[in-house]
Amino acid sequence: MPKFLTTTGVSFKLEEIIKNADEKLILISPFLRINERIRELIEDKNRIKINTEVIYGKNELQPDENNWLRNLDYVRTGFCKNLHAKCYLNEKEALITSMNLYEFSQQNNNEMGIYVSRDTDPQLYDDINEEAKRLFRVSEEVKVTVEKVSHKEDKKENNKKSNSKELIDTGFCIRCEKKIKLDPLHPYCKNCYTKWSKFGKDDYQEKFCHTCGRDTKSSKIKPICYTCYKKYKNKLDLPL
């Protein structure tokens, strides 16, 4: 049965949802301005390779926060126009609340929230989860520097990283072979990533090379074939 929470309970459950995420974490908040404690928790999830999706409607990050996001390999951000919802969930539980991320632990606000457990309310949890995934699908994917994805900008960055005359900026989804932005740390298209994230196994076997698109045994942690690995290992950011 859903539980009603006031300010203290909302802060507690938000922290627990982040800490308890073992497969995925979704954070939906209009303002991309993140409290220091939440930053620490997100960094810990990134450290153990838990995929995190952050959906926001307005950006109030400072340059140092932009740099912080850029270093988180397992965090994806999406801009959703006119977003006003605040919702936080992992694979087991969800919280719908009035609290923004930057208001976490503040006691001068009066907040409310509804906590839902997948074990006791599976249908309600699934409804929340599906809407969260829909919001990410309709969001504009942005780079972790909080800039819109741009192949032109990617080329400039790659030119700085390598003096090679050969430059590639288009890759392939390792599950469906759809053309996507080349990023070995995120080798799925949006639809396939949504399916993969339900289980989130980094070594789950896929079908295609992220770089050349050829048939091969691949996975999120090994997204490119051996030929491409030898060719591009010094030019691409590859999973550890």
N, C-alpha and C positions, 0 to 999 in steps of 0.2 A: 504494500500500500504506500502511495506517495507520502512524504513527510513535509510538513510546513516548517520553514526555518526563518528565524529572525537574524539580525546582523551577525552576531557571534557564530551562530550555526552555519550561516552562509560562508563566512571566512574559513571555518574549520573544514567544511565539506569541499570547498574549492581546493584547498591544499591537499586534502586526502585524495581527491580525484586525480590530481597531477601525480602525486606520489605513488598511487596504486596502479598507474597505467603500465601494463606489461606488453601490450601489443600496439596500441594507438592512443593518441591524445588529440582532441579537437577543442580549440579555444575560440569562441565567437564573442567579440566585443567591439562596439563601434569605434573605440579609441585604441590605437596601437601605441599606448603609453603604458609601460609595464613596471609594476612595483618591484622593488629590489628583491624581496623574498620570492616572488613568482619567477623572476629571472634566474635565481639560484636553482629553483626546482626544475625549470625548463632546461637549464644547462646540464643538470644531472640526468634527465631523460635523454638528452642528446648524447651524453657520454656513453650511455649503454645502448645507443642506436635505436631508440624508440621514435618512430615517425610521428611528428607533431604537425598539425595543420592549424594555422592561425588565420582567422577570417576577420577583417576589420573594415570600417567604413570611413574613418578619418585617421590621418597619421600625425602624431605629435611627438615623434621620436627626435632626439637630438643626435648630432653627428656621431658621438661615442656609442649611442644605442644602435645606430645604423651599422657601425663596425661590429658591434657585438652580434647582431643578427647574421651578418655576413659570414661569421665564423662557425655558425651552427649548421652542420651538414645535413641534419635530419629534420630541419624545420622548413616547412613550405608556407608561404604567405599568399593570401588572396585578397584583393580589394573588391568589396561588394557595395555597389552604390546604394545609398539610402538605407544602409543597415542600421537597425536600432535594437536588434535582439542581443541578449546576453545569455549565453549558454555554454556550458563546459561539460565535456564527457570523455570517458575512456571506453574500453570494450565491456565494462561491467556496470557502469553507473553514469548518471547524468544529473546536471543541476541547471535549472532555469531560474534566473534571478534578475534583480534590478541592479546588481553590483557589477561595475566595470573592473577590468584587471587592475587599474591603478588605484582603485578604492579598496583593494584587499587589506584587511586588518584595520581599516579606519573605523574608529568608534564614534566619530562625530556625525556619521550618516545613519539614517534609519533605513535598513535594507530588508527585503523579503526574498524568499526563494522557495522553490519546490524541488525536493530531492527524489530521484527515481532510481530504484535498483532493478537491474535486468532480471535478477533471480525471482523477485516477487511481482514485478509488473513488466513482463517481457514485451507485450504488445505496445504499451506506452513508451518503453525504452526504444523499441524499433521505430516507432513513429518519429521520435525525437532524432534518432540517429539518421534516418532517411532524409529528414529536412536539413540536418546539418550537412550531409553529403551533397544535397541539392544546392545549398548555398555555396559550397566550395566549387561545384561544377559551373555555376553561373558567374563566379567571381573571375576577375582578371588576374591571371597568375603574374606575380611580380617577383623580381629578383630579391634576394635577402638584403640587398642594399636599399630596399624599398623604392625601386625604380621599376617601371614597366619593362617586361621582357622585350629585348630588341636585338635581332640578329646583327644589326649594324654595330651596336655597342659590344656585342659578344666578340665580333671580329677585331675590334680595337683592343679589347682585353687580351685576346689570344695573340695578337701581334706583339704585344708587350712581353708576353710570356715566352715567345719563341721567335727565332729569326728565320724559321723555316718558310720557304716560299709556298709550301702547300698548306692550305688552311681549310678546315671543314667546320661548319657550324650547324649542320643538319644531321640528326641521328634517327634511330628507329626504335619504336617501342619493342622491347624484348619479348612481349607476349603476342601482339597482334601485327607487328611490322609496320604500323602507321608511322609516317614521318613526323618527328617532333624535334624540338631544340636539343642539340647535342649536350648532354649533361650526364656523365656516367654515374653521378651520385643520385640521379633521379631518372632512371631509364625507362619509365612507364609513361604512356599517355594518361590523361586524366581518368578515362573510364577504366582502364586496366589497373591503374593505381588504386582506385576505389575498391575493385575486386580483390586485389592483392592485400590491401591494408586490413581486410577482415581477419586475416590470419597473420600477416606480417612476417613471414619466414624469409630471412635474407638469402637462404640457400635454396629456396624453392626453384625447381628446374623449369626454365622457360625455353623458347624456341629459336630466338633470333639474336644476332650480334647487334648491339646498340649502335656501333659505328658504321658497319658496312651493310647490315641488313641480311646477311647470309644466314642460312639455316645452321644453327649450332646449339650446343648445350650451353645455356647461359643462366644467370640468376642475378638478383639485385646486387649481390656482393661481387659477382664476376660477370659483368654485363657485356664484355666484348670477347671476341674470339682470340685465339692465340696469335694469329697472324696480325690482327690489328693491335694487339697488346705490344708485340715487338716493334711495330711501326710507330705507335703513338704514345708509348709508356712515359716518355719524357715531355709530352706536350699536353696531356690531359690530366685533370684531377680525378684520380681513380680511388674507389673505396679501399680502405685499409684492409 
